[in-house]
């Protein structure tokens, strides 16, 4: 039975210190009904042990309806992990989060409101800090209050506003679960990561679904913490190598790149 809540799915490949920050922010800032689905994608840095501790300590409450933890001994890839999480989900909405983001006040409530504003909306994204803005990341690592200040400023400037999106980045990708009946799930050929979000958005548009950004929501992104690990580099050389390969292999248009 599909529940009237959001299933938050977070695939995790190493970067446990950032995963902790992400999950703590979700627990603190989410004020509507949701379930948490955490997937350890073959991490070797203590993620497995952290998830075990989390499973023992986290209990369902008025908002957090359920906690599911999936431990994989190998890296399934982001797309396969997401599909596994979707198969385990009970909510009518899916929210895919990177494990190196920090969510902010009322984030999910505002995203749901945006999604409900039009039946043709298939997915919703948010505002986020640009990859090039390394200075902001360094400042935020020293003082998290900067993130809250940015979020408050953006929210006050754009209350309840949405805008058309060309694509939605997987750092925070909110999807109406009903669309999967037409589009199918994420393409697991995008292994280990990068491009699965863009390709899925193209399928949404093919089926006439709208993509929008909730411009009153700011999500802070540390950017690429998992893919800078020694384990990732050993398996894939570099994230730039993976990106280049996927953009060429799957003919992803320049206009869809973020």
C-alpha positions in Angstrom: 0.0 0.0 0.0 1.4 3.4 -1.0 1.6 5.8 1.9 1.1 9.5 1.8 4.7 10.3 2.7 8.1 10.9 1.0 10.6 8.2 0.7 14.1 9.8 1.0 16.7 7.6 -0.6 20.4 8.3 0.0 23.0 6.1 -1.8 26.3 6.3 0.1 29.8 5.4 -1.2 32.3 6.4 1.5 32.6 10.0 2.7 31.0 8.9 6.0 31.7 12.2 7.7 29.6 14.0 5.1 27.0 11.3 5.2 26.6 12.0 8.9 26.1 15.7 8.3 23.5 15.0 5.5 21.5 12.6 7.7 21.6 14.9 10.7 20.3 17.7 8.6 17.4 15.6 7.2 16.4 14.5 10.8 16.6 18.1 12.0 14.9 19.9 9.1 12.2 17.6 7.8 8.8 18.4 9.2 6.5 16.3 7.1 5.9 12.5 7.1 8.8 10.6 5.5 10.8 7.4 5.5 14.5 7.2 5.3 16.2 4.6 3.0 20.0 4.4 3.3 22.1 2.4 1.0 25.7 1.5 1.7 27.2 1.1 -1.7 30.2 -1.1 -0.7 31.9 1.6 1.4 35.2 0.8 3.2 35.4 3.9 5.5 33.2 3.1 8.4 29.8 3.7 6.7 28.7 0.2 7.4 29.4 0.5 11.1 27.7 4.0 11.2 24.6 2.6 9.6 24.4 -0.2 12.1 24.6 2.3 15.0 22.0 4.5 13.3 19.6 1.6 12.9 19.8 0.9 16.6 19.4 4.5 17.7 16.8 5.8 15.2 13.2 5.1 16.1 10.1 6.0 14.1 8.3 9.2 15.4 5.6 11.6 14.3 7.4 12.5 11.2 9.9 9.7 10.6 7.7 6.8 9.7 10.3 4.1 8.9 14.0 3.5 8.5 15.4 1.0 6.0 19.1 0.3 5.7 20.6 -1.7 2.9 24.2 -2.9 3.1 25.9 -3.9 -0.1 29.3 -5.5 -0.1 30.1 -4.0 -3.5 29.4 -0.7 -5.3 26.1 -1.3 -7.1 26.3 2.1 -8.8 24.0 5.0 -8.0 21.3 4.0 -10.5 21.0 0.5 -9.2 21.1 1.6 -5.6 18.3 4.1 -6.3 16.2 1.4 -8.1 16.7 -0.9 -5.1 15.6 1.9 -2.8 12.5 2.6 -4.9 11.6 -1.0 -4.8 11.7 -0.9 -1.0 9.9 2.4 -0.7 6.4 2.9 0.6 5.8 6.6 -0.1 3.9 8.2 -3.0 6.9 10.5 -3.6 10.6 9.7 -4.0 13.4 12.1 -3.0 16.9 11.2 -4.2 19.6 12.9 -2.2 23.4 12.8 -2.6 25.1 11.9 0.7 27.2 15.1 0.7 24.4 17.7 0.9 22.9 19.6 3.8 19.2 20.3 3.6 17.7 23.4 5.2 14.6 24.5 7.1 11.2 23.4 5.6 13.0 22.0 2.5 10.7 19.0 1.9 7.5 20.7 2.8 8.2 23.4 0.2 9.2 20.8 -2.5 6.0 18.8 -2.0 4.0 22.0 -2.3 5.7 22.8 -5.6 5.1 19.2 -6.9 1.4 19.5 -6.0 1.0 22.8 -7.8 0.5 21.1 -11.2 -0.5 17.5 -12.1 1.9 17.5 -15.0 4.9 18.1 -12.8 6.9 14.9 -12.8 10.0 16.0 -10.8 11.2 18.9 -8.7 14.6 20.3 -8.1 15.9 23.1 -5.9 18.4 26.0 -5.7 22.0 24.9 -4.8 25.5 26.3 -4.7 27.5 26.2 -7.9 30.2 23.7 -8.4 32.7 26.5 -9.1 32.0 28.3 -5.8 34.8 26.6 -3.8 35.0 29.6 -1.5 31.5 29.0 -0.2 32.3 25.4 0.5 35.4 26.3 2.5 33.4 28.9 4.5 30.6 26.5 5.2 33.0 23.9 6.5 34.1 26.4 9.1 30.7 27.8 10.0 27.4 26.0 9.1 25.4 29.1 10.0 26.3 30.4 6.5 24.1 27.7 5.0 21.1 28.7 7.1 21.6 32.3 6.2 21.7 31.6 2.5 18.6 29.4 2.7 16.7 32.0 4.6 17.6 34.7 2.1 16.6 32.6 -0.9 13.4 31.5 0.7 12.3 35.1 1.6 13.0 36.3 -1.9 11.1 33.5 -3.6 8.2 32.4 -1.4 6.3 29.6 -3.0 7.8 30.3 -6.4 8.8 27.7 -9.0 10.5 27.9 -12.4 10.8 25.6 -15.4 14.0 23.5 -15.3 16.0 22.1 -18.2 17.0 19.2 -16.0 17.2 18.3 -12.3 20.4 17.4 -10.6 20.5 14.3 -8.5 21.9 16.1 -5.5 18.2 16.6 -4.6 15.7 15.1 -7.1 12.1 14.9 -6.0 9.9 12.5 -8.1 6.3 11.6 -8.1 6.4 7.8 -7.8 3.5 7.4 -10.3 5.6 8.5 -13.2 7.8 5.4 -13.1 4.9 3.4 -14.6 5.5 5.3 -17.8 9.2 6.2 -17.7 10.6 3.1 -16.1 13.3 3.3 -13.4 16.8 4.8 -13.5 19.1 3.5 -16.2 21.7 1.2 -14.6 24.1 1.5 -17.5 25.3 4.7 -16.0 27.7 2.9 -13.8 29.1 3.8 -11.3 27.5 7.3 -11.4 26.9 10.5 -13.4 24.3 11.0 -16.0 21.5 8.8 -14.6 19.6 11.9 -13.4 19.9 13.8 -16.7 18.8 10.8 -18.8 15.9 10.2 -16.5 14.8 13.8 -16.9 14.9 13.4 -20.7 12.5 10.5 -20.4 10.2 12.5 -18.2 10.1 15.2 -20.9 9.4 12.6 -23.6 6.3 11.6 -21.7 5.2 15.3 -21.4 6.0 15.7 -17.7 7.2 19.0 -16.5 10.4 19.7 -14.6 10.5 22.6 -12.2 12.8 24.0 -9.5 11.3 25.1 -6.2 13.2 28.4 -6.1 12.4 29.0 -2.4 14.5 26.0 -1.3 18.3 26.0 -1.0 20.3 22.8 -0.6 23.9 23.0 0.2 26.2 20.7 -1.7 29.8 19.9 -0.8 30.3 18.4 -4.3 31.9 15.1 -5.3 33.0 13.9 -1.9 32.3 10.3 -2.6 34.1 10.3 -5.9 37.3 11.8 -4.6 38.0 8.7 -2.4 41.0 6.5 -3.0 38.6 3.6 -3.5 36.7 5.4 -6.3 39.9 6.4 -8.0 41.2 2.9 -7.9 38.1 1.6 -9.5 37.5 4.3 -12.1 40.7 6.4 -12.4 38.8 9.7 -12.0 35.3 11.2 -11.9 36.2 13.3 -14.9 37.0 10.1 -16.8 33.6 8.7 -15.9 31.8 11.9 -16.9 33.5 12.2 -20.2 32.8 8.5 -21.0 29.1 8.8 -20.1 28.4 12.1 -21.9 29.9 10.6 -25.1 28.4 7.1 -24.7 24.9 8.3 -24.0 25.0 11.3 -26.3 24.1 13.7 -23.5 23.5 17.2 -24.9 25.7 20.1 -23.7 22.6 22.0 -22.8 21.6 19.3 -20.2 24.9 19.4 -18.4 25.1 21.2 -15.1 
